[in-house]
């Protein structure tokens, strides 16, 4: 088994909110190489800096966060609020999957609070399926020989756009890696002021901790992250992530 995990989410810092504790456990306990990719560089993530300036800052923050796990950051180079299921991003994500050949892929919930997240989920789902197909996007990295295990992270705050709770299939205990998760999120220093202005969200790290601890209480641990596995036709049916990290329902 190739020990490579690829997390593909919409924006820099999404991984740190949603799955960094799990990435840390895969790295530290199972020896996985961690790759964190974002669809955009976060070009709309500032109230005062131009898109190209904040993008440069956020790419650097993404790289610094991934480096905490000795991982690598990648940017698909779409643009904030313009992530759509379309040929260009689908081909780019497929090529990244072929280049890295991951065993496990993590992405957004199909239903989430904003369309960038939902569209990313659809693109990653399709690219995971497409990556082994030789006649799709035949120029570039060679097709892989399998469909990777695909998992959906919890949506932000655990609810769909109508405020209805989305229950994870299983939760991963991240009590041992919560502080690493916080350290990775803290690398995204540019975002505290932006979230305070646009979402009314202060205490950037505290918000992450509170959600992780709420999830943890449901399985009797300090902190947890929730996931659902994509089990459609041709996708792997064994729950590899849960088996590796002893996930709990």
Backbone torsions as a table, in degrees:
resi	resn	phi	psi	omega
1	UNK	NA	125.0	175.3
2	UNK	-71.2	123.5	-176.4
3	UNK	-90.6	74.0	179.6
4	UNK	-131.5	128.2	174.5
5	UNK	-118.1	132.8	179.7
6	UNK	-119.7	121.0	175.2
7	UNK	-104.0	121.5	179.8
8	UNK	-121.7	106.7	-179.3
9	UNK	-124.3	179.3	-171.3
10	UNK	-75.8	-49.1	-168.0
11	UNK	-131.2	154.4	170.7
12	UNK	-56.1	134.8	-178.1
13	UNK	90.7	-10.5	175.0
14	UNK	-62.5	-41.7	180.0
15	UNK	-61.7	-38.9	-177.7
16	UNK	-68.6	-33.1	174.9
17	UNK	-72.8	-38.1	-164.1
18	UNK	-103.9	-32.3	-171.2
19	UNK	-150.0	10.3	-175.7
20	UNK	-65.0	-31.9	177.5
21	UNK	-64.0	-39.8	177.1
22	UNK	-69.2	-42.6	176.2
23	UNK	-58.1	-40.8	-179.7
24	UNK	-64.7	-41.4	178.4
25	UNK	-66.3	-41.0	177.4
26	UNK	-60.6	-39.6	179.9
27	UNK	-69.8	-52.6	-171.5
28	UNK	-76.3	-37.0	-174.2
29	UNK	-96.8	-31.2	-173.0
30	UNK	-113.6	-3.9	176.9
31	UNK	74.4	24.1	179.9
32	UNK	-77.0	141.7	167.6
33	UNK	-81.1	129.1	-174.1
34	UNK	-102.0	130.4	172.4
35	UNK	-124.3	127.9	177.8
36	UNK	-115.9	120.0	179.6
37	UNK	-118.4	147.0	173.3
38	UNK	-126.2	146.9	179.3
39	UNK	-67.5	-34.2	-178.8
40	UNK	-127.4	165.3	173.4
41	UNK	-87.7	6.8	-179.6
42	UNK	78.2	40.1	-171.5
43	UNK	-70.2	-16.3	176.5
44	UNK	-99.2	9.1	-173.6
45	UNK	-87.0	42.4	176.1
46	UNK	-155.4	148.1	175.2
47	UNK	-98.9	-4.1	-175.2
48	UNK	-132.9	-21.9	-176.5
49	UNK	-99.6	146.1	177.3
50	UNK	-64.8	155.1	-177.3
51	UNK	-52.9	-43.9	-177.3
52	UNK	-69.1	-28.3	-179.8
53	UNK	-74.8	-49.3	-179.8
54	UNK	-67.2	-31.8	177.6
55	UNK	-61.7	-44.9	179.2
56	UNK	-61.2	-42.2	179.1
57	UNK	-62.2	-44.4	-173.4
58	UNK	-75.4	-31.2	172.4
59	UNK	-61.4	-42.5	179.1
60	UNK	-64.2	-42.4	177.8
61	UNK	-61.9	-41.4	177.9
62	UNK	-61.1	-42.2	178.4
63	UNK	-65.4	-40.0	179.9
64	UNK	-66.0	-39.7	178.8
65	UNK	-65.0	-46.5	-179.8
66	UNK	-63.2	-35.5	-177.9
67	UNK	-63.9	-23.6	177.2
68	UNK	-60.3	-30.7	176.0
69	UNK	-100.1	15.0	-174.5
70	UNK	56.3	34.0	-179.2
71	UNK	-101.9	-174.7	-176.7
72	UNK	-127.9	140.8	178.3
73	UNK	-103.4	140.8	177.6
74	UNK	-132.0	145.8	174.4
75	UNK	-123.1	129.3	179.7
76	UNK	-75.7	-19.9	174.6
77	UNK	69.3	34.9	160.7
78	UNK	-81.5	-173.2	-177.1
79	UNK	-125.6	146.5	-179.2
80	UNK	-51.9	139.0	176.9
81	UNK	68.1	6.2	179.0
82	UNK	-128.8	28.9	176.4
83	UNK	-86.1	115.3	-178.7
84	UNK	-133.2	148.1	172.4
85	UNK	-68.5	105.8	-175.3
86	UNK	-156.7	168.1	-172.5
87	UNK	-57.6	-45.9	-172.3
88	UNK	-61.4	-54.9	179.6
89	UNK	-66.2	-32.8	179.0
90	UNK	-63.3	-42.2	178.7
91	UNK	-67.0	-42.3	-179.1
92	UNK	-63.3	-41.2	179.5
93	UNK	-69.6	-40.5	176.7
94	UNK	-59.3	-43.7	-179.9
95	UNK	-65.1	-36.3	177.2
96	UNK	-65.2	-43.2	178.0
97	UNK	-61.5	-42.4	178.1
98	UNK	-64.1	-39.4	-179.3
99	UNK	-64.1	-41.5	-173.6
100	UNK	-92.3	-27.0	-179.0
101	UNK	51.6	58.6	-177.7
102	UNK	-75.6	154.1	172.1
103	UNK	-85.3	-36.1	-177.1
104	UNK	-125.2	135.4	174.6
105	UNK	-124.5	134.6	176.2
106	UNK	-116.4	138.7	176.2
107	UNK	-148.6	-174.5	-177.4
108	UNK	-70.8	158.3	169.1
109	UNK	-60.9	140.3	176.1
110	UNK	-59.4	-24.8	176.4
111	UNK	-119.9	119.2	-174.6
112	UNK	-149.0	-179.6	-170.4
113	UNK	-76.6	-18.4	-179.3
114	UNK	-139.2	153.6	-172.4
115	UNK	-69.4	-30.2	175.1
116	UNK	-54.8	-40.7	179.7
117	UNK	-67.9	-46.5	-177.4
118	UNK	-65.9	-40.0	178.6
119	UNK	-68.5	-38.1	174.9
120	UNK	-59.3	-44.1	178.8
121	UNK	-57.1	-45.7	-179.3
122	UNK	-65.9	-41.6	179.5
123	UNK	-63.0	-45.4	-178.2
124	UNK	-67.3	-41.1	176.6
125	UNK	-56.5	-48.3	-179.2
126	UNK	-66.3	-43.2	-178.3
127	UNK	-63.9	-36.0	177.2
128	UNK	-61.8	-41.8	177.9
129	UNK	-69.7	-38.9	-173.9
130	UNK	-75.7	-26.8	-169.3
131	UNK	-55.6	-32.1	177.8
132	UNK	-86.4	-4.0	-172.5
133	UNK	-86.2	112.6	-172.2
134	UNK	-61.3	-35.0	-175.1
135	UNK	-84.2	-0.5	175.8
136	UNK	-95.4	127.2	177.3
137	UNK	46.1	59.3	-170.2
138	UNK	-71.6	-16.5	175.9
139	UNK	-86.0	132.6	179.7
140	UNK	115.9	-155.2	-177.6
141	UNK	-57.1	147.9	-178.4
142	UNK	-69.7	150.4	177.2
143	UNK	-58.4	147.7	174.4
144	UNK	-83.6	171.4	-173.5
145	UNK	-101.5	11.6	-177.7
146	UNK	-157.4	159.9	168.1
147	UNK	-88.7	122.3	-179.5
148	UNK	-66.7	160.7	171.0
149	UNK	-66.6	127.4	-176.6
150	UNK	-115.8	130.8	-179.3
151	UNK	-130.2	143.5	175.3
152	UNK	-101.1	126.5	173.6
153	UNK	-69.8	162.9	169.9
154	UNK	-57.7	144.9	170.2
155	UNK	-68.5	161.7	176.5
156	UNK	-56.1	128.9	-179.1
157	UNK	65.5	6.3	172.3
158	UNK	75.4	16.8	-177.2
159	UNK	-132.8	160.4	176.1
160	UNK	-85.5	179.7	-176.3
161	UNK	-62.9	-16.3	177.2
162	UNK	-92.8	3.6	179.3
163	UNK	84.1	8.2	-179.9
164	UNK	-85.3	136.9	-176.8
165	UNK	-66.5	136.1	172.9
166	UNK	-106.5	115.6	-175.6
167	UNK	-86.3	126.1	176.6
168	UNK	-69.2	154.3	175.3
169	UNK	-69.4	-37.6	178.2
170	UNK	-155.1	162.7	178.5
171	UNK	-123.8	144.7	178.2
172	UNK	-105.0	127.4	177.1
173	UNK	-68.8	117.5	178.5
174	UNK	-116.2	24.0	-179.9
175	UNK	-55.5	-39.2	-176.5
176	UNK	-76.2	-15.2	-176.0
177	UNK	-122.0	11.2	-179.2
178	UNK	-60.7	-39.4	-179.1
179	UNK	-70.1	-32.9	174.6
180	UNK	-66.5	-42.9	176.0
181	UNK	-56.8	-44.0	178.9
182	UNK	-65.4	-39.4	177.7
183	UNK	-63.3	-40.2	178.7
184	UNK	-66.9	-42.1	178.3
185	UNK	-65.1	-38.2	179.9
186	UNK	-62.7	-22.7	177.3
187	UNK	-63.8	-21.0	-179.9
188	UNK	-91.4	59.7	-172.6
189	UNK	-64.3	-25.6	-175.9
190	UNK	-68.3	-15.4	-168.5
191	UNK	-92.5	-14.1	-178.8
192	UNK	-60.0	-50.2	-178.1
193	UNK	-66.0	-37.7	179.8
194	UNK	-63.3	-46.4	-178.5
195	UNK	-68.5	-34.0	177.0
196	UNK	-62.6	-41.7	-178.0
197	UNK	-73.6	-46.7	-170.9
198	UNK	-86.3	-38.7	-174.7
199	UNK	-108.3	-7.6	-173.8
200	UNK	69.6	24.9	-176.7
201	UNK	-104.3	109.2	175.0
202	UNK	-103.1	-179.9	177.2
203	UNK	53.7	60.7	-174.9
204	UNK	-47.3	-53.7	-178.3
205	UNK	-69.8	-36.0	-178.6
206	UNK	-64.3	-38.8	178.2
207	UNK	-60.6	-42.0	177.6
208	UNK	-64.0	-47.5	-178.7
209	UNK	-60.5	-42.7	-176.7
210	UNK	-61.6	-43.0	-179.6
211	UNK	-67.2	-43.4	179.4
212	UNK	-62.6	-37.9	-179.8
213	UNK	-72.7	-35.0	174.7
214	UNK	-62.0	-42.8	177.7
215	UNK	-65.0	-38.4	179.6
216	UNK	-62.6	-40.3	179.9
217	UNK	-56.8	-33.1	-176.4
218	UNK	-69.5	-17.4	176.0
219	UNK	-122.0	13.6	173.6
220	UNK	75.6	31.0	177.3
221	UNK	-129.7	175.8	-177.0
222	UNK	-69.1	-44.2	-175.8
223	UNK	-152.6	150.2	-178.5
224	UNK	-152.4	163.0	172.3
225	UNK	-126.5	139.8	-176.2
226	UNK	-103.7	150.2	-178.2
227	UNK	-145.0	155.3	167.3
228	UNK	-126.6	141.5	-179.8
229	UNK	-95.8	137.0	174.4
230	UNK	-78.9	121.2	-173.0
231	UNK	-120.0	25.9	178.8
232	UNK	-66.0	169.5	-178.9
233	UNK	-52.8	133.0	177.7
234	UNK	82.2	-13.3	176.5
235	UNK	-79.6	152.7	177.3
236	UNK	-57.1	142.8	-177.2
237	UNK	-103.4	-18.2	177.4
238	UNK	-79.9	142.2	-176.1
239	UNK	-89.5	81.3	-173.7
240	UNK	-64.0	-45.5	-177.2
241	UNK	-61.3	-45.5	179.0
242	UNK	-64.4	-40.0	179.9
243	UNK	-64.0	-42.7	-178.3
244	UNK	-65.9	-39.3	-172.4
245	UNK	-111.9	12.3	177.2
246	UNK	53.6	56.3	178.4
247	UNK	-63.1	152.8	-179.8
248	UNK	-122.9	145.0	-179.7
249	UNK	-73.9	NA	NA
